[in-house]
Every structure is written in structure tokens, then in C-alpha cells.
Amino acid sequence: MSSAGLIILCLAALVSAPMYFERMRGSGNGVLYTLSAVTVLMLGFAGVLAGLGEGGLGAGVYAFAVAAAAIGGGPVTVSILRLSYNASHPENATDAEDEPVLRGGAWIGVLERTAIASTLLAGWPEGLAVVLAVKGLGRYNELGQAGAAERFILGTFSSVLWASAAAGIAVLAR
């Protein structure tokens, strides 16, 4: 059962992978929400199977879990951010010349999830605080823009939860 949980965790990451390519970024919300829902369900199913298993897969499972944490959380985070966005709110009115809020978030998220899963699996949960502190300091100047703080918090929480869940599945499967 543990190996089945690991396989499903990796498949969840593969389902998410197309969302990182340019042609999928412009896809409608329906595709994004569907892929995100499938990914979250697969993550939950992987957790159940890993919990029911006997373990014994070895430390190599950690590499797969870190990869799944890094790749799998992006579309879920984007879905949460899109669901929380209210275009009709006056704060969200933008000029065509405005730069996007919190540029580079997708790649920062990949690195963030990688670091979080790695520190948790290394037995250093304090590393989570270090990762979040570095991210907060790096984004400090941008957080004053309209809506930036909310996007920062929502994106960070969803990334941290995804990476923590992937790391937890690895611990159960090992």
C-alpha cells in the first residue's frame, strides 16, 4: 500500500506539470480547477494508502516526495488565488501599464515547496520558519501594493500545506 501511495503522489505531480507550460497558463478556469481538484483528491488518496501501508520503502521515497511537493502545488495555489480574486472590487482595478503583482511567484513557489519538503524530511522543522522569513523579506517592498499582501498569504499558505502534505506522505510510506 505504501508504494501505491507513493505512485499516486507522483501521478498527482504529473497531472499538475502541464500547468507550468505557457500554453496552459491561459487556459480557462474550468481546466485549472478540474486539474487542481483531481490533484488534491490524488494527494488525499495517496495519504490514505501510505497510512495503511507497512512502510519499508526506504529513504529514496523522499526524493520522489520532494519532487511531488515542488511540482504538484502550483496549480492548486493558482486555483486558490483565482478563486479569491474579485475583479469588480475597486482595489483590483488596474491600468494596462501596471506591472503584475508579485512577479515570479510560480518559480518562487516551486523553490519554496522544495525547501519546505526538504527541511521537514530532514527532520529540521525550524527550516520552515527560515524559508518563510526569507520569502517575506524578499517580498517586503512589494507587499504594500493593492492586494499583494493577501495574494502573498494565500499563496504561501497553500504552498506550505501542499509541501507539508507531500512530506507527510513520504514519512508514512517510508
Backbone as CSV, one residue per row, in Angstrom:
resi,resn,N_x,N_y,N_z,CA_x,CA_y,CA_z,C_x,C_y,C_z
1,MET,0.819,-1.204,0.000,0.000,0.000,0.000,0.855,1.258,0.000
2,SER,1.996,1.204,0.685,2.856,2.380,0.737,3.374,2.743,-0.638
3,SER,3.749,1.727,-1.424,4.254,2.013,-2.764,3.144,2.569,-3.644
4,ALA,1.916,2.093,-3.466,0.797,2.642,-4.234,0.561,4.103,-3.870
5,GLY,0.688,4.434,-2.590,0.551,5.828,-2.164,1.607,6.712,-2.786
6,LEU,2.840,6.213,-2.852,3.923,6.978,-3.464,3.682,7.165,-4.956
7,ILE,3.219,6.121,-5.615,2.937,6.217,-7.053,1.840,7.238,-7.304
8,ILE,0.802,7.231,-6.506,-0.291,8.192,-6.687,0.187,9.605,-6.391
9,LEU,1.051,9.773,-5.402,1.621,11.093,-5.120,2.397,11.609,-6.329
10,CYS,3.193,10.750,-6.942,3.948,11.158,-8.131,3.018,11.439,-9.305
11,LEU,1.966,10.660,-9.453,0.989,10.920,-10.515,0.283,12.257,-10.304
12,ALA,0.038,12.612,-9.053,-0.573,13.915,-8.764,0.327,15.039,-9.248
13,ALA,1.621,14.876,-9.069,2.562,15.884,-9.566,2.558,15.921,-11.087
14,LEU,2.468,14.760,-11.724,2.443,14.724,-13.186,1.182,15.370,-13.746
15,VAL,0.061,15.202,-13.065,-1.176,15.855,-13.502,-1.005,17.368,-13.461
16,SER,-0.236,17.857,-12.503,-0.024,19.293,-12.340,1.003,19.865,-13.300
17,ALA,1.910,19.052,-13.775,3.033,19.545,-14.579,2.623,20.376,-15.795
18,PRO,1.585,20.010,-16.557,1.250,20.825,-17.732,0.876,22.270,-17.407
19,MET,0.452,22.526,-16.191,0.035,23.881,-15.836,1.215,24.849,-15.777
20,TYR,2.439,24.342,-15.806,3.611,25.212,-15.776,4.003,25.700,-17.164
21,PHE,3.451,25.098,-18.189,3.808,25.488,-19.542,2.940,26.643,-20.003
22,GLU,3.493,27.466,-20.846,2.842,28.708,-21.279,1.470,28.456,-21.904
23,ARG,1.346,27.431,-22.704,0.068,27.213,-23.395,-1.063,26.879,-22.427
24,MET,-0.725,26.385,-21.234,-1.763,26.049,-20.267,-2.090,27.217,-19.348
25,ARG,-1.191,28.199,-19.260,-1.431,29.311,-18.340,-2.640,30.128,-18.749
26,GLY,-2.902,30.216,-20.033,-4.047,30.988,-20.490,-5.329,30.178,-20.530
27,SER,-5.265,28.938,-20.105,-6.451,28.093,-20.160,-7.517,28.619,-19.207
28,GLY,-8.722,28.264,-19.490,-9.834,28.735,-18.677,-9.778,28.202,-17.260
29,ASN,-10.554,28.830,-16.424,-10.581,28.417,-15.026,-11.089,26.993,-14.857
30,GLY,-11.969,26.562,-15.738,-12.521,25.216,-15.623,-11.450,24.142,-15.681
31,VAL,-10.519,24.286,-16.625,-9.427,23.318,-16.748,-8.550,23.359,-15.502
32,LEU,-8.214,24.557,-15.073,-7.362,24.716,-13.895,-8.026,24.139,-12.652
33,TYR,-9.284,24.478,-12.437,-9.986,23.996,-11.251,-10.142,22.477,-11.275
34,THR,-10.403,21.918,-12.451,-10.557,20.471,-12.562,-9.247,19.760,-12.251
35,LEU,-8.158,20.233,-12.872,-6.857,19.624,-12.601,-6.470,19.769,-11.130
36,SER,-6.776,20.903,-10.553,-6.449,21.116,-9.143,-7.254,20.189,-8.243
37,ALA,-8.530,20.033,-8.539,-9.367,19.135,-7.738,-8.880,17.695,-7.851
38,VAL,-8.544,17.276,-9.064,-8.024,15.921,-9.260,-6.724,15.737,-8.485
39,THR,-5.868,16.746,-8.531,-4.587,16.673,-7.832,-4.779,16.569,-6.324
40,VAL,-5.678,17.364,-5.771,-5.928,17.322,-4.325,-6.528,15.974,-3.921
41,LEU,-7.445,15.456,-4.723,-8.018,14.138,-4.429,-6.951,13.048,-4.475
42,MET,-6.061,13.147,-5.454,-4.979,12.170,-5.549,-4.039,12.273,-4.347
43,LEU,-3.786,13.489,-3.896,-2.941,13.683,-2.715,-3.581,13.026,-1.494
44,GLY,-4.873,13.238,-1.313,-5.578,12.618,-0.192,-5.576,11.102,-0.277
45,PHE,-5.812,10.576,-1.470,-5.813,9.129,-1.671,-4.426,8.550,-1.408
46,ALA,-3.390,9.258,-1.854,-2.015,8.814,-1.602,-1.733,8.780,-0.107
47,GLY,-2.231,9.767,0.614,-2.040,9.794,2.062,-2.716,8.628,2.752
48,VAL,-3.925,8.306,2.317,-4.646,7.170,2.905,-3.897,5.870,2.637
49,LEU,-3.481,5.671,1.384,-2.764,4.440,1.049,-1.429,4.335,1.783
50,ALA,-0.716,5.450,1.883,0.569,5.430,2.593,0.357,5.147,4.077
51,GLY,-0.720,5.674,4.641,-1.018,5.433,6.050,-1.417,3.998,6.332
52,LEU,-2.061,3.356,5.367,-2.483,1.969,5.540,-1.354,0.982,5.299
53,GLY,-0.314,1.433,4.643,0.792,0.545,4.278,1.709,0.233,5.442
54,GLU,2.605,-0.675,5.168,3.569,-1.119,6.164,4.842,-0.282,6.134
55,GLY,4.977,0.563,5.151,6.215,1.331,5.012,7.287,0.464,4.385
56,GLY,8.529,0.734,4.728,9.628,-0.085,4.244,10.137,0.264,2.863
57,LEU,9.786,1.407,2.338,10.247,1.770,1.001,11.632,2.408,1.013
58,GLY,12.124,2.803,2.150,13.456,3.380,2.239,13.465,4.881,2.040
59,ALA,14.640,5.437,2.227,14.791,6.894,2.165,14.657,7.443,0.751
60,GLY,14.764,6.600,-0.260,14.613,7.056,-1.643,13.250,7.665,-1.917
61,VAL,12.273,7.288,-1.103,10.933,7.834,-1.250,10.937,9.348,-1.042
62,TYR,11.904,9.847,-0.279,11.975,11.283,-0.009,12.225,12.086,-1.279
63,ALA,13.041,11.563,-2.166,13.326,12.283,-3.414,12.053,12.453,-4.237
64,PHE,11.260,11.403,-4.315,10.005,11.490,-5.056,9.027,12.444,-4.380
65,ALA,9.000,12.427,-3.075,8.089,13.310,-2.343,8.475,14.773,-2.515
66,VAL,9.766,15.071,-2.507,10.200,16.460,-2.710,9.842,16.914,-4.120
67,ALA,10.032,16.048,-5.105,9.657,16.400,-6.480,8.151,16.623,-6.591
68,ALA,7.369,15.755,-5.964,5.912,15.915,-5.997,5.477,17.168,-5.261
69,ALA,6.165,17.499,-4.184,5.847,18.728,-3.448,6.136,19.944,-4.307
70,ALA,7.264,19.929,-4.993,7.666,21.079,-5.799,6.737,21.294,-6.983
71,ILE,6.431,20.230,-7.698,5.664,20.357,-8.941,4.168,20.406,-8.684
72,GLY,3.686,19.611,-7.755,2.249,19.434,-7.584,1.482,20.596,-7.007
73,GLY,2.120,21.457,-6.250,1.383,22.505,-5.553,1.052,23.739,-6.363
74,GLY,1.681,23.923,-7.500,1.480,25.140,-8.289,0.053,25.377,-8.745
75,PRO,-0.556,24.427,-9.446,-1.926,24.639,-9.912,-2.935,24.809,-8.781
76,VAL,-2.717,24.118,-7.680,-3.621,24.276,-6.536,-3.517,25.697,-5.997
77,THR,-2.307,26.209,-5.898,-2.097,27.576,-5.423,-2.727,28.582,-6.371
78,VAL,-2.531,28.394,-7.671,-3.124,29.310,-8.656,-4.644,29.262,-8.574
79,SER,-5.209,28.072,-8.382,-6.669,27.958,-8.247,-7.174,28.744,-7.049
80,ILE,-6.485,28.623,-5.928,-6.895,29.355,-4.729,-6.807,30.856,-4.968
81,LEU,-5.742,31.293,-5.625,-5.593,32.723,-5.900,-6.672,33.224,-6.855
82,ARG,-6.995,32.433,-7.877,-8.048,32.857,-8.814,-9.420,32.871,-8.146
83,LEU,-9.683,31.885,-7.302,-10.971,31.852,-6.613,-11.133,33.025,-5.656
84,SER,-10.032,33.498,-5.107,-10.106,34.599,-4.142,-10.143,35.968,-4.806
85,TYR,-9.863,36.039,-6.097,-9.788,37.323,-6.798,-11.184,37.817,-7.164
86,ASN,-11.465,39.060,-6.832,-12.740,39.688,-7.159,-12.455,40.864,-8.085
87,ALA,-12.652,40.671,-9.380,-12.312,41.697,-10.369,-13.154,42.950,-10.216
88,SER,-14.344,42.835,-9.653,-15.220,44.005,-9.540,-14.879,44.884,-8.341
89,HIS,-14.007,44.409,-7.462,-13.627,45.199,-6.291,-12.780,46.386,-6.739
90,PRO,-13.049,47.588,-6.203,-12.309,48.781,-6.642,-10.793,48.676,-6.465
91,GLU,-10.332,47.962,-5.457,-8.890,47.804,-5.254,-8.227,47.030,-6.376
92,ASN,-9.000,46.224,-7.092,-8.431,45.369,-8.124,-8.433,46.006,-9.500
93,ALA,-8.899,47.235,-9.620,-8.856,47.936,-10.900,-7.408,48.310,-11.194
94,THR,-6.919,47.905,-12.378,-5.529,48.170,-12.728,-5.449,48.882,-14.065
95,ASP,-4.375,49.612,-14.245,-4.077,50.221,-15.531,-3.337,49.197,-16.377
96,ALA,-3.432,49.353,-17.687,-2.758,48.426,-18.588,-1.241,48.497,-18.423
97,GLU,-0.739,49.628,-17.955,0.701,49.808,-17.812,1.243,49.254,-16.497
98,ASP,0.371,48.899,-15.566,0.826,48.394,-14.273,1.567,47.070,-14.439
99,GLU,2.627,46.910,-13.653,3.343,45.644,-13.635,2.519,44.631,-12.847
100,PRO,2.639,43.354,-13.180,1.891,42.345,-12.427,2.318,42.319,-10.963
101,VAL,1.358,41.991,-10.114,1.630,41.916,-8.680,2.415,40.642,-8.393
102,LEU,3.470,40.752,-7.620,4.284,39.627,-7.165,4.786,38.764,-8.333
103,ARG,5.588,39.377,-9.194,6.151,38.672,-10.343,7.022,37.500,-9.890
104,GLY,7.084,36.483,-10.727,7.936,35.325,-10.454,7.392,34.370,-9.421
105,GLY,6.140,34.529,-9.073,5.564,33.722,-7.999,5.550,32.233,-8.267
106,ALA,5.352,31.836,-9.519,5.292,30.406,-9.831,6.625,29.724,-9.536
107,TRP,7.706,30.353,-9.944,9.019,29.733,-9.735,9.476,29.878,-8.294
108,ILE,9.121,30.969,-7.671,9.425,31.103,-6.243,8.671,30.024,-5.467
109,GLY,7.441,29.752,-5.873,6.652,28.709,-5.220,7.276,27.329,-5.352
110,VAL,7.818,27.023,-6.529,8.487,25.731,-6.725,9.666,25.603,-5.763
111,LEU,10.461,26.662,-5.683,11.615,26.641,-4.777,11.175,26.575,-3.316
112,GLU,10.127,27.309,-2.997,9.603,27.314,-1.624,9.132,25.919,-1.213
113,ARG,8.348,25.264,-2.072,7.845,23.929,-1.747,8.979,22.911,-1.652
114,THR,9.985,23.063,-2.513,11.151,22.179,-2.447,11.866,22.336,-1.111
115,ALA,12.092,23.571,-0.712,12.793,23.837,0.548,11.987,23.359,1.749
116,ILE,10.689,23.578,1.725,9.855,23.178,2.862,9.817,21.663,3.008
117,ALA,9.562,20.960,1.905,9.530,19.499,1.978,10.891,18.954,2.406
118,SER,11.957,19.544,1.902,13.305,19.079,2.247,13.614,19.278,3.725
119,THR,13.274,20.440,4.255,13.576,20.680,5.673,12.736,19.780,6.582
120,LEU,11.489,19.558,6.217,10.652,18.684,7.038,11.152,17.247,6.999
121,LEU,11.526,16.782,5.808,12.003,15.406,5.685,13.391,15.221,6.294
122,ALA,14.150,16.294,6.388,15.470,16.224,7.019,15.370,16.256,8.541
123,GLY,14.158,16.413,9.045,13.973,16.462,10.493,14.311,17.811,11.092
124,TRP,14.249,18.848,10.282,14.559,20.206,10.737,13.344,21.100,10.476
125,PRO,12.275,20.963,11.268,11.068,21.751,11.025,11.288,23.248,11.194
126,GLU,12.337,23.635,11.911,12.641,25.058,12.064,12.992,25.687,10.720
127,GLY,13.425,24.858,9.781,13.750,25.344,8.440,12.555,25.972,7.756
128,LEU,11.367,25.521,8.118,10.151,26.114,7.573,10.087,27.597,7.922
129,ALA,10.434,27.941,9.147,10.440,29.347,9.564,11.490,30.141,8.796
130,VAL,12.630,29.529,8.541,13.685,30.209,7.786,13.220,30.486,6.357
131,VAL,12.613,29.486,5.720,12.120,29.655,4.348,11.087,30.776,4.291
132,LEU,10.150,30.776,5.221,9.107,31.799,5.220,9.674,33.178,5.529
133,ALA,10.676,33.252,6.389,11.300,34.542,6.698,12.028,35.095,5.480
134,VAL,12.763,34.252,4.788,13.475,34.696,3.587,12.485,35.155,2.526
135,LYS,11.407,34.415,2.361,10.402,34.798,1.372,9.754,36.125,1.754
136,GLY,9.414,36.285,3.007,8.798,37.532,3.463,9.714,38.727,3.295
137,LEU,10.986,38.557,3.618,11.939,39.656,3.449,12.157,39.982,1.977
138,GLY,12.173,38.960,1.144,12.354,39.178,-0.286,11.192,39.907,-0.929
139,ARG,10.006,39.724,-0.404,8.800,40.351,-0.963,8.364,41.597,-0.199
140,TYR,9.101,41.981,0.808,8.672,43.051,1.708,8.285,44.335,0.969
141,ASN,9.092,44.775,0.025,8.811,46.032,-0.685,7.544,45.961,-1.525
142,GLU,7.188,44.779,-2.005,6.028,44.631,-2.881,4.715,44.463,-2.121
143,LEU,4.776,44.174,-0.846,3.560,43.859,-0.095,2.660,45.061,0.145
144,GLY,3.120,46.265,-0.145,2.297,47.457,0.014,1.357,47.698,-1.155
145,GLN,1.560,46.999,-2.279,0.682,47.149,-3.436,-0.701,46.595,-3.111
146,ALA,-1.694,47.124,-3.803,-3.071,46.681,-3.572,-3.203,45.181,-3.839
147,GLY,-3.670,44.465,-2.858,-3.924,43.038,-2.996,-2.707,42.146,-2.856
148,ALA,-1.526,42.723,-2.786,-0.306,41.909,-2.758,-0.183,41.109,-1.463
149,ALA,-0.500,41.723,-0.338,-0.360,41.021,0.943,-1.289,39.808,1.005
150,GLU,-2.514,39.974,0.525,-3.468,38.867,0.549,-3.004,37.739,-0.368
151,ARG,-2.535,38.095,-1.568,-2.033,37.079,-2.500,-0.820,36.368,-1.910
152,PHE,0.028,37.123,-1.252,1.222,36.554,-0.629,0.834,35.526,0.435
153,ILE,-0.104,35.886,1.293,-0.521,34.991,2.374,-1.216,33.748,1.821
154,LEU,-2.159,33.935,0.905,-2.874,32.791,0.341,-1.931,31.857,-0.410
155,GLY,-1.073,32.423,-1.229,-0.132,31.607,-1.988,0.834,30.859,-1.093
156,THR,1.332,31.546,-0.087,2.276,30.914,0.835,1.609,29.798,1.623
157,PHE,0.425,30.046,2.162,-0.262,29.010,2.942,-0.565,27.779,2.095
158,SER,-1.061,27.979,0.884,-1.386,26.813,0.063,-0.124,26.042,-0.311
159,SER,0.965,26.742,-0.596,2.226,26.066,-0.907,2.756,25.289,0.292
160,VAL,2.713,25.905,1.451,3.214,25.244,2.663,2.374,24.008,2.983
161,LEU,1.068,24.123,2.875,0.205,22.974,3.158,0.457,21.837,2.179
162,TRP,0.616,22.165,0.899,0.874,21.130,-0.105,2.197,20.428,0.181
163,ALA,3.250,21.211,0.395,4.575,20.628,0.636,4.586,19.800,1.918
164,SER,3.905,20.269,2.938,3.837,19.526,4.198,3.090,18.210,4.019
165,ALA,2.025,18.232,3.243,1.268,17.006,2.986,2.109,16.001,2.205
166,ALA,2.830,16.470,1.202,3.690,15.568,0.429,4.780,14.973,1.316
167,ALA,5.356,15.783,2.174,6.380,15.284,3.101,5.775,14.276,4.078
168,GLY,4.576,14.542,4.548,3.904,13.612,5.455,3.634,12.269,4.808
169,ILE,3.246,12.283,3.546,3.016,11.027,2.825,4.320,10.240,2.717
170,ALA,5.418,10.953,2.474,6.719,10.276,2.384,7.095,9.627,3.712
171,VAL,6.828,10.310,4.801,7.134,9.747,6.122,6.294,8.494,6.361
172,LEU,5.029,8.544,5.981,4.165,7.369,6.144,4.610,6.216,5.251
173,ALA,5.044,6.530,4.037,5.417,5.487,3.083,6.781,4.878,3.386
174,ARG,7.630,5.629,4.036,8.984,5.136,4.304,8.905,4.020,5.313
